[in-house]
Structures are given as structure tokens and as C-alpha cells.
Amino acid sequence: MKRLIPLLLVLTFAGCEKEGGTAQPAPAKSGGAAPTQAAPNPPPARQAGLNTVVDVALGSKDHSTLVAALKGAEYVDSLDNAGPFTVFAPTNAAFDKLPAGTVDGLMKPDKKDDLRNVLKYHVTVSMYQPKDLKDGQVLGMANGGKVTVHVKDGKIKVNDANVVATVTATNGVVHVVDAVLLPPAK
């Protein structure tokens, strides 16, 4: 279960495009040659027609850093879980705000546990739509840490990250955020 949560986070965020304050799944891509044979036993979450976190994440140009982090943490193969999950998905611009070298450092093989910890700090095992998030609410995250929700004038923050868009998927909800949530030092 712990392996599944960070992967869902990344994939959920990656396919979002903001439109009128609410993120929309990126349109399906077409073209290219058809595969010569079908993949054997595709996981249920990846079947055509479903809007899973995997479907949402892979098409977003604004979440390529998150997708790369999920791949580096080896969480991608775990995305066929039914959830429900709430993922706070940082954009590429959010990762760019980190001190120089932070992302590259976390992507090194010897830092995989640190990368996994950061990714798990962006996921909670439950489904929280914007209407469910209340000022002062504390959420337990997949890494065992906690985040605090702040709501003021209809705007939602998680710790210091602003929620800029929301996408509902069949196995959870993704809140696109403008900052990377960093777990407190132990």
C-alpha cells in the first residue's frame, strides 16, 4: 500500500490543464502506429474510457517533473490501485521554486527513500473534494506526516501551497498546487 500512494500522486497531477479555475484532463493523444499485439491483462485502472489518476497525469505538460519523480521512486507500476486518494500535485513551476539541485539530488539512486518520503507527503488515503476541506483541518499523509488546510475567501491552501485547480478521477481527486510540500525534518 505504501508503494501505491506516491505513484498515484504523480500520475494524478500530470494530466491536468487549468480551465476556469478547475483542472481538466488533457485530451487523449492520437496518432502513431497501432501496437502489433495487445498488452496481456491490462490493469483495471488503465482500461480505455476510465478517467483514473494515471490517465490524468500522463498527458499534462505541467507535471512532467512529478511524473519523472514517480518513475524515479518506482511508484508508476503501483497505479492500478482503486484508491480513493487525494493527491496534492505540484506543477513543474512549483519544483522550480526549490533550491537549485534539490530535484536532481532527490533523483539520485541513493536518495530514493528521501524521494519516496516527499512524494508520500503529497498523498492522503481518502477522497477530499474542495468542499470537504475546512480551515484548520489536519490531514494525515501517506508518509505518516500531517498537513494543515487553510481556507480563506474561498481559496484553499495546504501548508503554504495554494490549490490552483482540482481534477476528479475515478480513483481519487487531484489538487494541483503551486508549491512542493516538504515533510518536516525528523
N, C-alpha and C positions, 0 to 999 in steps of 0.2 A: 504494500500500500504506500509506503514512504517513497518508493521509486516512482510511482504513478503521478503523484501530485505535482512535482516541479515540471514535468513534461507537459501536463495539461495546461499549466500556466503559460508556458511559452507559446504553445500552439494556439491557444485561445486568443491571445493578443495579436498574433501576427497577421490575421486576416481581416483586420478592422480598417475601415475608412470612415472618417468623420463626415457626417452629413446632417446638418441642422441640429447639432448637439448630441446626436445619437450615432454611434458607430454602426455601419452596415457591413455585412460580409462582402468581401471583394468578389467581383464577378468571376465565374468559372472561366478558366482559360481553355481555349480550344486550339486545335491545330496539332501538327506533328503526326508522325506515323502511329498507327494503331499498334498495340503490342501484338506479337505473334501468338502469344498464348495468355490466357487469363491467369491471374495470380491465384494460387490454391488457397482456399478457405480464408478469404479476407475477413479481418475482424469486424464485428458488427458496427462499431463506431465509424468505420471508414466506408460503409456502403454508400453507393450513389443515392442522392436525394436527401440525405441527412445533413443537418447543419451542426456538426459537432465542433468541439474546440479545435480539432485537427483541421477540419475544413476551413474554419475561420482563419486560423493562424498562417497557414502556408501561403496564402495569397497576398498578404499585407507587405507592402514595401516599407512601411513604417515600423516593422517589428523584426527585421532581419537579424539584428543583434540578439534579440531574445531567442529567436529560432536557433541561431548558432550556439548560444549558451545551452539551450536544451539539448542540442546534439552533443555538445562537449560534455555535458553531465550524464549522457547516455540515458535520457529520460524519454526520448522520442518513441521507442518501441512500447512504452507503457501507456500510450494514449487511448487505448481501446477500452479503458475503464468507463463504466456507466456514470460515475460521479454520484451525487452532484458536487460541483466545485464552484468556488468563487475565486477568480484569478484577478489579481491586480497586475496588469501587463504594462511595463514601461516601454515607451517608444524608443526609437534609436536616439532621438534628441535627448531623452532622459539619460541614457547611458553616456552620451557625450558630455554631460554635466559632471560626471565623476572625474576625480583627479586623473591626469594623464597616466596611462599604463595600467590602470585598475582592471579594465576589462581584459586586456591581453594577459595580465598576471593571473586572473582567475581562470583563464582558458588553458593554462599550462597543466599537463597531466598530474603533477604533484599537488595541485591546488583544487583537484576535483571535489574533494569533500567541502571545501570552502564555497565553491561554486554551487554545489547542491544545497548548502545551507541558505545561501542568498536566494536561490530560486524557490525553495520551500517557504521562505518568509513572504512570498507573494501569493500564497495559496491557502485557502481555508476549505475544509471539507464540509460544505453546506452551500446553499444557494441563497445569496443575498442580492436582491434587486435593489435599485436605488431607494425605493420606498421603504425598504426594510432596514436601511442604515440610519441610525439615530445619533444625534450629537452625544458624545461621551461614551458611546458603545465601544467595548473592548472585544476584539476578535482573537481567538486562538488560531495560530497559523500552523501549517504542516511541520515546521521545524521545531515546534514547541514554544516559540516566542509569541508575543502579543503585539497587536497594532491597535491604535485608538482612532476611531472615526470622529470627524468633526463636520458638523452641518451648520452652515450659516447662510441665510438668504437663499436657500435652495441649492447652494453649492456644496459639494461633498469633497472632503479631504480624508486621506488615510495617512496618519502621521503627518508628514509635511508634503505629501504628494497630492496634487489636485486630480480628481477624476474628471477627465475631459470627454469621455464617451463610454457607452455601455453597449455590449452585444450579448444577446441571449442565445445560447446554443442548446442543443438537445440534452447535453450532459452537464450544463452549468451556465454560469454567467461570467463575462469578462468585462472588467472595468479598466479602460485604458487610462494610464496615469502618466503624469509629466515628470516624474522623478523615480529613481530606483529606491526601493525600500531596503535599507541596510539594517540587518539584525544588530541589536545591541551587543557590544563586546562581552564575552563571558569572563 
